[in-house]
Amino acid sequence: MTDGSPRSAHGRRQASASLATTDAVVRSAHAPSLIGVLGGGRMGAGIAHAFLLAGSRVAVVERDSGAAEVASGRIVETVGRSVERDAALDASEIIGRLSCGVDYAAFGACDLVIEAVPEDRALKTSALQSAEAAMTETAMLATNTSSIPIDDLAPALTRPDRFLGLHFFNPVPASLLVEIVRGTATDAAVVDDARDHVRALGKTAVVVRDSPGFASSRLGVMLGLEAIRMLEEGVASAEDIDAAMTLGYRHPIGPLRTTDIVGLDVRLGIADELARALGPRFEAPALLRTMVAEGRLGRKSGQGFYNWNSAPAENGER
């Protein structure tokens, strides 16, 4: 909220300058001409959406024709929302650069392929191997894993030097961060190219050394798990726990609402991965396991710590 004071005017000038700088960075950065996305769920669709808006052609590959059709509809819908907010965008032109199918051969001409299948080691390993087999030797392969170490996935590949982590955040179009995870074998030039691609999306990259949970998931999950324990112990309501962080620490969204947005099943999977690698401090609370078992997964199921069935969207996608 502004009050017309010089201080507010100064804030507006700073914001305008910041947007102008961001636009300049996006124009000077390089988006790949053709990228592949393996998996068209919420994260994969969001990644495809972001690269479409940056000017790339995008090939999404799904497990079957039904899933590919759903992925296409999901991306068309989110692009439509972007067009509603920005009249300068041409929906037909953007969607014309999208293809969704089931054939890995679509990755044959891609400069970059991003795997975005569910957070399961065996599934990711198989998906990455299939994608790499269809790609050229110079193309970059990335995983969107939020917790599995890159060095645990790289040994299954023939070109680990061209492989790294690109950890996008949900919702991808609205999020400003991408975590670049550098594996032991990742070539430095691949990391540099990844930074350039992230800039082309209008986002900020942070580069982290490969380790369980990287930086963001490790910190975010720890806060989320403690918030769930507090709710479990009756310390406060979900709303009051979240308000303590949004009002007291200026977090944009509280840890329980964030868990709903991420998905309780996703957060549980990350917690289990981190507990395995880092010890019992990441052990998931019983309440989280119970809610996942009951299908209360957060926003995507309509019910989590909050009721999302009639909740308005947040930050465009949230």
C-alpha positions, -999 to +999 in steps of 0.1 A: +000+000+000+013+035-008+004+068+008+016+093-018+046+103+003+081+109-012+092+077+005+065+058-014+074+075-046+110+065-041+099+030-036+079+030-068+110+044-087+131+017-072+106-010-082+104+004-117+142+004-120+144-031-107+119-043-133+138-025-161+170-042-150+153-075-150+139-070-185+174-060-197+188-092-182+162-113-198+168-098-232+206-103-229+204-139-216+200-169-239+170-192-238+175-225-255+158-227-289+143-261-281+140-277-247+125-310-236+105-316-204+101-352-192+068-353-172+039-329-176+026-327-140+024-295-121+061-289-120+068-301-155+040-280-169+053-250-150+088-254-164+074-257-199+053-226-193+083-206-182+104-216-212+076-209-236+073-174-223+110-170-227+107-178-264+118-214-265+101-242-283+091-269-258+086-307-263+069-324-233+071-362-231+047-381-210+041-418-201+011-423-223-012-404-247-038-397-220-012-381-197+002-361-226-033-347-234-037-337-198-003-321-197-011-301-229-044-289-214-026-279-182+000-258-200-025-242-223-046-232-193-017-216-174-004-198-206-039-184-210-037-169-175-004-153-184-020-138-215-049-124-195-024-106-173-002-093-202-020-082-234+013-081-253+015-119-252+001-139-282-015-171-269-016-188-304+021-180-311+031-193-276+011-225-278+023-230-314+058-237-299+045-265-277+043-302-284+032-329-261+036-366-268+050-399-257+080-404-280+115-398-265+127-390-300+113-355-294+144-349-273+168-356-302+172-320-312+169-304-278+196-282-263+183-290-228+161-317-213+147-313-178+133-344-160+103-336-138+089-370-128+079-378-092+105-379-065+113-416-066+149-427-072+142-457-094+117-438-115+140-408-119+170-431-128+150-449-155+136-416-169+170-400-170+185-429-188+157-430-214+160-392-220+198-393-223+196-421-249+175-399-272+197-368-268+228-356-286+262-358-269+264-320-264+229-315-250+224-307-213+204-330-191+189-318-158+168-332-130+143-312-111+148-333-080+143-315-047+162-338-025+180-367-042+217-361-046+229-355-082+258-379-075+234-407-067+217-403-101+248-395-123+264-430-122+235-444-143+243-420-171+269-422-199+276-384-199+275-373-162+296-342-172+265-329-191+242-336-161+231-313-132+202-303-110+178-275-119+155-273-089+125-251-098+100-240-072+062-243-072+045-224-088+072-221-114+058-191-133+056-170-102+087-182-084+119-161-088+144-188-078+161-217-095+186-238-076+214-251-097+230-282-082+265-290-094+274-327-092+310-339-088+312-347-125+293-317-138+313-296-163+318-260-153+306-248-187+273-266-181+268-247-149+275-214-168+250-223-195+224-232-169+229-198-152+223-181-186+191-201-192+178-192-157+184-155-164+165-159-197+135-169-176+137-137-156+147-157-125+177-158-101+200-188-099+218-199-068+245-225-073+250-251-046+273-281-042+256-314-044+243-326-010+211-341+004+183-315+002+207-289-013+201-256+003+164-247-001+147-281+006+169-287+036+160-255+052+124-253+040+116-289+050+131-284+085+109-254+091+078-272+077+083-303+098+087-283+130+055-264+122+037-297+117+050-310+151+038-278+168+003-283+153+004-320+163+013-310+199-015-284+201+009-254+204-012-233+181-036-235+152-023-237+116-034-201+110-016-188+140+016-208+134+017-194+099+009-159+111+039-161+135+062-165+105+045-141+080+040-113+105+069-119+128+096-129+103+081-114+071+079-148+054+055-143+024+037-175+032+036-196+064+052-230+066+020-250+068+003-231+039+036-237+019+034-274+027-001-275+013+011-257-019+041-281-023+020-311-015+021-331+017+031-362-002+060-344-018+071-330+015+070-364+031+091-379+003+117-352+008+117-357+046+122-394+043+151-389+018+167-364+042+162-386+072+179-414+054+208-393+045+212-369+074+196-386+104+165-384+127+163-347+129+144-349+095+121-377+107+085-369+096+059-363+122+031-389+126+005-362+117+022-358+082+022-395+076-015-398+087-026-370+064-008-384+034-023-419+041-058-403+042-052-384+009-052-350+025-023-338+003-029-300+003-040-278-025-040-305-052-064-327-032-085-298-020-077-304+017-045-303+037-038-280+067-062-256+049-094-261+028-085-253-008-118-261-024-130-225-025-096-208-019-085-181-045-053-186-064-022-170-048+006-153-067-009-161-100-004-199-097-004-205-059 
